[in-house]
């Protein structure tokens, strides 16, 4: 061991340093390409010349490119006196090794040192124990919301045990199809309001198969100060759009039939399927009942002949919103 320490390892270190000094000091030559008259070509030549890296071979410019070393978690820079200094950095950084940085011109050489330490990998059992200790210490801070994520800590602990964290996480219930469609229609109504206020076109006859919640978003927006202060054509466009949805819903007699169930209009007042509605009667449930419950008096006579109520509906909608037709 003493022979290796005093002779063999020192000789290997000297050979490695000689190899670095010989090859790292020789730059690669990168040809500066492009049309000679362009600004980009002139700028590349000028930058290489300012840095002292320009070399001309047979009348063609080349840029000298020296070896770069990659550093993790730190970076090399120069202080005010021109000395190389080390500063912390995030991720990886690169430092260009110019010959004047490492060639021993005035310093006379290098000191060779060996750092003792084991190169064997940590055993899995020891790594698991270390992970458990870290989680035990950090989990109280994570649950208190101080700087750490309890989910990530749990994932690391399960991974150290060769477990898949996804197998232990609570399954999120999927939304019902009808609820998902309802949410989509409500979001669509908000986008339609924004587009109409900004002068973009939306269907005047309403959104096909719109639900009562969708239409109520339009009605609520029409009552807001933002809508009332909008230009008259933009405001009327939203009002016509909402009124068209009310008329379409009146003719359907239900929300929209999206759920695949039998429309309430196909049921009589007794609620028996297949019984036609009585003359002049209304469905006990459905679109119009929902709209009447939300906005009493807005829909009048729409059940008997909704198509004939378009003008009166428009007048009533604008009246309720505080505007005149």
C-alpha positions in Angstrom: 0.0 0.0 0.0 2.9 2.4 0.8 4.4 1.6 -2.6 1.2 2.4 -4.4 0.8 5.6 -2.4 4.3 6.9 -2.9 5.0 5.6 -6.4 2.3 4.2 -8.6 -0.6 6.6 -7.9 1.7 9.6 -8.1 3.0 8.5 -11.5 -0.5 8.0 -12.8 -1.4 11.5 -11.6 1.6 13.0 -13.4 0.7 11.2 -16.6 -2.8 12.4 -16.4 -1.8 16.0 -15.9 0.7 15.8 -18.8 -2.1 14.5 -21.0 -4.4 17.4 -20.0 -1.7 20.0 -20.6 -0.9 18.6 -24.0 -4.4 18.2 -25.5 -6.6 20.7 -23.6 -4.3 23.5 -24.7 -4.9 22.8 -28.4 -8.1 24.4 -29.6 -10.5 23.1 -32.2 -11.0 25.2 -35.3 -14.6 25.9 -36.3 -15.0 27.4 -39.8 -17.1 30.6 -39.9 -19.6 29.9 -42.7 -22.1 32.1 -44.5 -22.1 34.7 -47.2 -19.2 37.0 -46.8 -21.2 40.2 -47.3 -24.0 39.5 -44.8 -24.2 41.3 -41.4 -24.4 38.0 -39.5 -21.1 36.8 -41.1 -19.3 40.1 -40.4 -20.6 40.0 -36.8 -19.3 36.5 -36.2 -15.9 37.3 -37.5 -15.7 40.5 -35.5 -16.7 38.7 -32.2 -14.1 36.1 -32.7 -11.5 38.8 -33.4 -12.4 40.7 -30.3 -12.0 37.6 -28.1 -8.6 36.8 -29.7 -10.0 33.5 -31.1 -9.9 34.4 -34.8 -7.4 32.5 -37.0 -7.1 32.8 -40.8 -6.1 29.8 -42.9 -5.8 30.2 -46.7 -7.8 33.4 -46.5 -10.8 31.7 -44.7 -11.7 32.7 -41.1 -11.8 30.1 -38.3 -12.8 30.4 -34.7 -10.7 28.7 -32.0 -12.8 26.6 -29.7 -11.2 25.3 -26.5 -12.2 22.4 -24.3 -15.2 23.0 -21.9 -15.6 21.3 -18.5 -19.0 20.6 -17.0 -19.6 21.5 -13.4 -22.7 20.5 -11.3 -24.0 22.8 -8.6 -21.3 25.4 -9.1 -19.8 27.7 -11.6 -16.3 29.2 -12.2 -16.0 33.0 -12.7 -13.5 35.8 -12.3 -13.4 38.3 -9.5 -12.4 42.0 -9.7 -8.7 41.1 -9.6 -9.0 38.6 -12.5 -8.6 35.5 -10.2 -10.8 32.5 -10.8 -13.5 32.1 -8.2 -16.1 29.4 -7.5 -19.8 30.3 -6.9 -22.8 28.1 -6.3 -25.2 27.6 -9.3 -28.3 25.6 -10.1 -27.9 22.6 -12.4 -24.9 22.3 -14.7 -22.6 25.0 -15.9 -19.7 25.0 -18.5 -16.3 26.7 -18.3 -14.1 27.2 -21.3 -10.5 26.1 -20.5 -8.2 28.6 -22.2 -4.5 27.8 -22.0 -3.7 30.8 -19.8 -6.0 29.5 -17.2 -4.2 26.2 -16.5 -0.8 26.1 -18.2 1.9 26.3 -15.4 4.0 29.1 -16.9 4.7 31.0 -13.8 3.5 28.7 -11.0 6.0 25.9 -11.8 3.7 22.9 -11.8 0.9 21.2 -9.8 0.4 19.6 -6.4 -1.0 16.1 -6.6 -3.4 15.0 -3.8 -5.5 11.9 -3.4 -8.8 12.0 -1.4 -9.4 8.8 0.4 -12.9 7.4 0.4 -15.0 4.4 -0.5 -16.2 4.0 -4.1 -18.6 1.2 -3.3 -22.3 1.9 -3.8 -24.6 2.2 -0.7 -26.6 -0.9 0.0 -30.3 -0.9 -0.5 -31.1 -1.6 3.1 -28.9 1.3 4.2 -30.5 3.6 1.6 -34.0 2.6 2.7 -33.1 3.4 6.3 -31.6 6.8 5.4 -34.8 7.6 3.4 -37.0 6.6 6.3 -35.0 8.8 8.6 -35.3 11.7 6.2 -39.0 11.3 5.8 -39.5 11.0 9.6 -37.7 14.3 10.1 -39.2 16.3 7.3 -42.8 15.1 7.4 -43.8 17.3 10.3 -42.6 20.3 8.4 -44.4 19.1 5.2 -47.7 18.6 7.0 -47.3 22.1 8.5 -46.8 23.5 5.0 -43.2 24.6 5.6 -41.1 24.1 2.5 -41.7 20.4 1.7 -44.3 18.4 -0.2 -45.7 15.4 1.9 -46.7 13.6 -1.3 -43.2 13.7 -2.7 -41.8 12.5 0.6 -44.2 9.6 0.5 -43.3 8.8 -3.0 -39.6 8.7 -2.2 -40.2 6.4 0.8 -42.3 3.9 -1.3 -39.7 4.0 -4.1 -36.9 3.1 -1.6 -39.0 0.0 -0.7 -39.4 -0.9 -4.4 -43.1 0.0 -4.4 -45.0 1.9 -7.0 -46.4 5.1 -5.4 -49.4 5.1 -7.8 -50.7 1.9 -6.3 -51.1 3.5 -2.9 -52.7 6.8 -3.9 -56.4 7.5 -3.5 -58.3 7.1 -6.8 -60.1 10.2 -7.8 -63.7 9.5 -8.8 -64.5 10.3 -12.4 -67.2 12.8 -13.1 -70.5 11.6 -14.3 -71.0 12.1 -18.0 -74.0 14.3 -17.5 -72.1 16.5 -15.0 -69.2 16.8 -17.4 -71.4 17.9 -20.2 -73.2 20.4 -17.9 -69.9 21.9 -16.8 -68.8 22.1 -20.5 -72.0 24.0 -21.4 -71.6 26.4 -18.4 -68.0 27.2 -19.5 -69.2 27.6 -23.1 -71.7 30.2 -21.9 -69.0 32.3 -20.2 -66.9 32.2 -23.4 -69.9 33.3 -25.5 -70.5 36.2 -23.2 -66.9 37.3 -23.5 -66.9 37.0 -27.3 -70.1 38.9 -27.7 -69.0 41.8 -25.5 -65.8 42.0 -27.5 -67.8 42.3 -30.7 -67.3 38.7 -31.9 -70.3 36.9 -33.4 -72.2 34.2 -31.6 -75.4 32.4 -32.8 -78.4 34.7 -32.4 -80.7 31.7 -32.2 -78.9 30.4 -29.1 -76.6 27.4 -28.5 -78.2 24.1 -29.7 -79.2 21.8 -26.8 -78.2 24.4 -24.2 -79.2 23.5 -20.7 -81.0 25.8 -18.2 -77.7 26.4 -16.3 -76.1 27.5 -19.6 -78.9 30.0 -20.3 -78.8 31.3 -16.7 -75.1 32.2 -17.2 -76.2 34.5 -20.0 -79.1 36.0 -18.0 -76.8 36.6 -15.0 -74.3 38.3 -17.2 -76.9 40.5 -18.8 -77.8 41.9 -15.4 -74.1 42.7 -14.6 -72.6 46.2 -14.9 -70.1 45.0 -17.4 -72.9 44.0 -19.8 -75.0 47.1 -19.2 -72.1 49.3 -20.0 -71.4 47.5 -23.2 -72.4 48.8 -26.7 -76.1 48.3 -27.5 -75.5 45.9 -30.5 -73.3 43.6 -28.3 -75.8 43.6 -25.5 -78.7 42.9 -27.8 -76.7 40.0 -29.4 -76.4 38.2 -26.0 -80.1 39.0 -25.2 -81.2 37.5 -28.6 -78.9 34.5 -28.0 -80.4 33.8 -24.5 -84.0 34.3 -25.8 -83.3 31.9 -28.6 -82.2 29.2 -26.1 -85.4 29.8 -24.0 -87.6 29.3 -27.2 -85.7 26.2 -28.2 -86.0 24.8 -24.6 -89.7 25.6 -24.6 -90.2 23.5 -27.8 -88.2 20.6 -26.4 -89.9 20.7 -23.1 -86.8 19.4 -21.3 -83.2 20.5 -20.5 -81.7 19.1 -23.8 -82.1 15.3 -23.8 -78.3 15.0 -23.4 -78.6 12.3 -20.8 -80.5 9.9 -23.1 -83.6 9.8 -20.9 -87.1 10.3 -22.1 -87.9 14.0 -22.3 -90.4 15.3 -19.7 -92.7 16.6 -22.4 -93.4 13.0 -23.4 -95.0 12.4 -20.0 -98.4 13.5 -19.0 -99.3 15.4 -15.8 -99.6 12.1 -14.0 -95.9 11.3 -14.9 -96.7 8.1 -16.8 -94.3 7.5 -19.7 -95.8 7.7 -23.2 -98.9 9.7 -22.2 -99.2 12.8 -24.3 -99.5 16.1 -22.5 -103.0 17.5 -22.0 -104.1 20.4 -24.2 -102.8 23.7 -22.9 -101.0 21.9 -20.1 -97.4 22.1 -19.1 -94.8 19.6 -18.2 -94.4 19.2 -14.4 -90.6 19.3 -14.9 -88.3 20.4 -17.6 -86.6 23.4 -19.1 -89.4 25.9 -18.8 -90.2 25.0 -15.2 -86.6 25.5 -14.3 -86.5 28.8 -16.1 -89.7 30.0 -14.5 -88.4 29.0 -11.1 -85.2 30.9 -11.7 -86.8 34.0 -13.4 -90.6 34.1 -12.6 -92.6 35.7 -15.3 -89.9 35.6 -17.9 -91.5 32.8 -20.0 -95.2 33.3 -20.7 -97.2 31.2 -23.1 -94.1 29.5 -24.3 -95.5 26.0 -23.7 -98.5 26.2 -26.0 -96.8 27.8 -29.0 -93.3 28.9 -28.1 -92.5 30.0 -31.7 -95.1 32.7 -31.5 -93.7 34.1 -28.3 -90.3 35.2 -29.7 -91.2 38.9 -29.8 -92.7 39.0 -26.4 -89.9 37.0 -24.9 -87.4 39.4 -26.3 -89.2 42.4 -24.9 -89.5 40.8 -21.5 -85.8 39.8 -21.4 -84.7 43.3 -22.2 -87.2 44.7 -19.7 -85.9 42.5 -16.9 -82.3 43.4 -17.8 -83.1 47.1 -17.5 -83.0 48.0 -21.2 -85.6 48.8 -23.8 -85.9 47.1 -27.1 
